[in-house]
Amino acid sequence: MAKTIGSASCEALIIGGSAGSLDVLLEIFPALRTDIRFPIVIVVHRKANNESLLTDLLKSRTILAVGEAEEKEFLIPGKVFIAPADYHMLIEEDRSISLDYSEKVNYSRPSIDVTFQSAAEVFKEKLVCILLSGSNSDGVEGLKNVNNFGGTVVIQNPSTAVMPYMPQQAVLNVMPHVILDSRNMADYINKLND
C-alpha cells in the first residue's frame, strides 16, 4: 500500500478538502519546510464572500509564498496556489492555471474532482494528491484519475477528520497509497522534498 516517492517524482502537490479541512491546513502549513521544490495547490469548498480569508490565514502560518490562483498563471515550485472561491481550477498542459465558471460538480465550485483530474493528465506519476475532511464525495472521482495516471493518492484517516464522509468515500472507492492522520501530514509533505 505504501508508495515511495522522492523529490524527483513529485512535481506538484494538490490538497483538496471541504468542511473540517481548514483546521488540518492550519496544522500543516506552520510545519512545512521553506525550501519546498514543487508547487502546492489548495482546493477548498468555501463561500464566495469569504474570498481572502483562507489566503490570509495561510499567509499568517507560513513563509512560503501564498496567493489566490489567477488565470494563465504558471505553477512554480515553492508557491502555494489557492483555488478562488466560485471558480473551478484546471491545470493546463503547459502547467498554467485555467479558471472556469461552468456548472458545479458535486454541488461544488471549485470542485476538487476537476482539479485532481486535470492535474493527473498533466503531471501523471509525478503528482501527489491529498484528500482531507469533508461532507460530500467531491475528490473521489478525481483520485481515481490520479491512480489511473500513476500518481500518488493520500487520504486523511477518516477517524481524524471533523467530517469523515469525504475521506471515507475515498477509502471505500479508491485504492489509496497512504492513509494519514492529520498530525502526520506535514512530515509526509516535507519528505516529498528529500
Residue pairs with C-beta under 8 A, 6 or more apart in sequence:
1 176
1 177
1 178
2 177
2 178
3 152
3 177
3 178
5 128
5 152
5 192
6 192
6 194
7 37
7 38
7 192
7 193
7 194
9 125
9 126
9 152
10 38
10 126
10 127
10 128
10 152
10 192
10 193
11 38
11 123
11 126
11 127
12 38
12 39
12 41
12 75
12 91
12 119
12 122
12 123
12 126
12 127
12 128
13 38
13 39
13 40
13 41
13 127
13 128
13 129
13 130
13 189
13 192
14 40
14 41
14 42
14 43
14 115
14 116
14 119
14 127
14 128
14 129
14 130
15 25
15 28
15 40
15 41
15 42
15 43
15 129
15 130
15 132
16 42
16 43
16 44
16 112
16 115
16 116
16 129
16 130
16 131
16 132
16 138
16 139
16 142
17 24
17 25
17 43
17 44
17 45
17 112
17 131
17 132
17 133
17 134
17 156
17 166
18 44
18 45
18 108
18 112
18 132
18 133
18 134
18 135
18 136
18 138
18 163
18 166
19 45
19 133
19 134
19 135
19 162
19 163
20 132
20 133
20 134
20 135
20 161
20 162
20 163
21 44
21 132
21 133
21 134
22 44
22 54
22 57
23 133
23 162
23 182
24 132
24 133
24 156
24 182
24 185
25 42
25 44
25 57
25 58
25 132
26 57
26 58
26 61
27 182
27 183
27 185
27 186
28 182
28 185
28 186
28 189
29 58
29 61
29 62
29 64
29 80
29 186
30 61
30 62
31 186
31 187
31 190
32 62
32 64
32 186
32 189
32 190
33 190
33 193
34 63
34 64
35 78
35 193
36 64
36 77
36 78
36 189
36 193
37 77
37 78
37 193
38 77
38 78
38 192
38 193
39 75
39 76
39 77
39 78
39 79
39 80
39 81
40 64
40 79
40 80
40 81
40 189
41 69
41 75
41 80
41 81
41 82
41 83
41 89
41 91
41 115
41 119
42 54
42 58
42 80
42 81
42 82
42 83
43 83
43 89
43 110
43 111
43 112
43 115
44 54
44 82
44 83
44 110
45 108
45 110
45 112
45 134
45 138
46 53
46 54
46 85
47 85
48 85
48 86
50 85
51 68
51 84
51 85
52 68
54 82
55 66
55 67
55 68
55 82
58 66
58 80
58 82
59 66
62 80
64 78
64 79
64 80
65 78
65 79
65 80
66 79
66 80
66 82
67 79
67 80
67 81
67 82
68 81
68 82
68 84
69 81
69 82
69 83
69 84
69 89
69 97
69 99
70 97
70 99
71 97
71 98
71 99
72 96
72 97
72 98
73 81
73 96
73 97
74 94
74 95
74 96
74 97
75 81
75 91
75 95
75 96
75 97
81 89
81 97
83 89
83 110
83 115
84 99
84 110
85 110
86 101
86 109
86 110
87 99
87 100
87 101
87 109
87 110
88 99
88 100
88 101
88 102
88 105
88 109
88 110
88 111
88 114
88 115
89 97
89 98
89 99
89 100
89 110
89 114
89 115
90 97
90 98
90 99
90 100
90 114
90 115
90 118
91 97
91 98
91 115
91 118
91 119
91 122
91 123
92 98
92 118
92 122
93 121
93 122
95 122
100 114
101 109
103 109
104 111
105 111
105 113
105 114
105 138
106 112
106 113
106 136
106 137
106 138
107 136
107 138
108 136
108 138
111 138
112 131
112 138
112 139
112 142
113 138
113 139
113 140
113 141
113 142
114 142
115 142
116 129
116 139
116 142
116 143
116 145
116 146
117 141
117 142
117 145
119 127
119 129
119 146
120 127
120 129
120 142
120 145
120 146
120 148
120 149
120 151
121 145
121 149
123 149
123 151
124 149
124 150
124 151
125 149
125 150
125 151
126 151
127 146
127 149
127 151
127 152
128 151
128 152
128 154
128 192
129 142
129 143
129 146
129 151
129 152
129 153
129 154
130 154
130 155
130 156
130 180
130 185
131 139
131 140
131 143
131 153
131 154
131 155
131 156
131 166
131 167
131 170
132 156
132 161
132 166
132 167
132 182
133 156
133 161
133 162
133 163
133 164
133 166
133 167
134 161
134 163
134 165
134 166
134 167
135 163
135 165
135 166
136 165
136 166
137 165
137 166
137 169
137 170
138 166
139 166
139 170
140 166
140 169
140 170
140 173
140 174
143 153
143 155
143 170
143 174
143 176
144 173
144 174
146 152
146 153
147 153
147 174
147 175
152 177
152 178
153 170
153 174
153 175
153 176
153 177
153 178
154 176
154 177
154 178
154 179
154 180
154 185
154 188
155 167
155 170
155 171
155 174
155 176
155 178
155 179
155 180
156 167
156 179
156 180
156 181
156 182
156 185
157 167
157 179
157 180
157 181
157 182
158 164
158 167
158 168
158 171
160 181
160 182
160 183
161 167
161 182
170 176
171 179
178 188
180 188
